[in-house]
Amino acid sequence: MRRAGKIVGMKSQYIGSCVSNPFDDPETLENVIDSATEITRNAFLSSCDATEDLIQSMLEFPFDYGFYQSEHEGNTIYFFTHSAIEHFFA
C-alpha cells in the first residue's frame, strides 16, 4: 500500500541536512522547520531508518538531540537536530 508516494510500513530514509537543503528552497526549509512538532526519540526511531552509529550516539548523548515531525507536500518529514543542524528523513 502507498500513501503519498511512500510504501506504508517502510521507514523514512535520510534525505539531507539543512546545510545542503534537501528541499531546494530556503522558504520551504524554513516552513518545514517552523511548523514542526516535537516528538520522542522512540517515535523518531520507529519511523526512520537510522544507522547503528547514529542510534548509539543518540543513546550515549541523549540531551544533544531533539526530534521533530513536520509535513511537506502531503508527506511526513521527520528530523532531528544535533549541534544546531537539522537532519531530515522522508
C-alpha positions in Angstrom: 0.0 0.0 0.0 1.2 3.5 -0.8 0.5 6.8 1.0 1.7 10.0 -0.7 4.3 8.1 -2.7 5.6 6.0 0.1 5.0 2.3 0.8 3.2 2.0 4.2 5.4 0.3 6.7 8.6 1.4 5.1 10.8 3.6 7.3 11.7 7.1 6.2 15.1 7.5 4.6 17.7 10.2 5.2 17.4 13.0 2.6 19.9 15.5 3.8 20.7 18.3 6.3 19.8 22.0 6.5 23.3 22.7 5.2 22.5 21.0 1.8 18.8 21.9 1.9 17.0 18.8 0.5 14.0 21.0 -0.3 16.0 23.2 -2.8 14.2 26.3 -1.5 15.1 28.3 1.6 11.4 29.2 2.3 10.3 25.6 2.2 13.2 24.6 4.5 12.1 27.4 6.9 8.4 26.3 6.7 9.2 22.6 7.4 11.3 23.6 10.5 8.9 26.3 11.8 5.8 24.1 11.5 7.3 21.0 13.2 6.1 19.3 16.3 8.4 17.8 18.8 8.3 14.0 19.1 10.1 11.4 21.2 13.3 9.7 20.3 11.4 6.4 20.2 8.8 7.8 17.8 11.6 9.1 15.6 13.5 5.8 15.6 10.3 3.7 14.9 9.6 5.9 11.8 13.1 6.5 10.4 15.9 4.3 9.1 18.7 5.4 11.3 22.2 3.9 11.2 23.5 1.9 14.2 26.2 4.5 14.8 23.6 7.3 14.9 21.4 5.3 17.3 24.4 4.6 19.6 25.3 8.3 19.6 21.7 9.2 20.5 21.8 6.7 23.4 25.1 7.9 24.6 24.3 11.6 24.4 20.5 11.9 24.8 20.4 15.6 25.7 22.3 16.5 22.5 19.4 15.6 20.2 15.9 17.0 19.5 13.3 15.1 17.4 10.6 16.6 15.3 7.8 15.8 12.8 6.6 18.1 10.1 4.9 18.0 6.6 5.8 18.9 3.1 3.6 18.5 0.1 1.4 16.0 1.9 4.4 13.9 3.1 5.5 13.4 6.6 9.0 14.7 7.3 11.0 13.7 10.3 14.1 15.4 11.5 16.5 15.5 14.4 18.7 18.4 15.5 22.3 17.9 16.6 24.8 20.7 17.1 22.2 23.2 15.7 21.9 21.3 12.4 18.7 19.7 11.2 18.9 16.2 9.6 15.9 15.2 7.5 14.2 11.9 6.8 11.3 11.4 4.4 
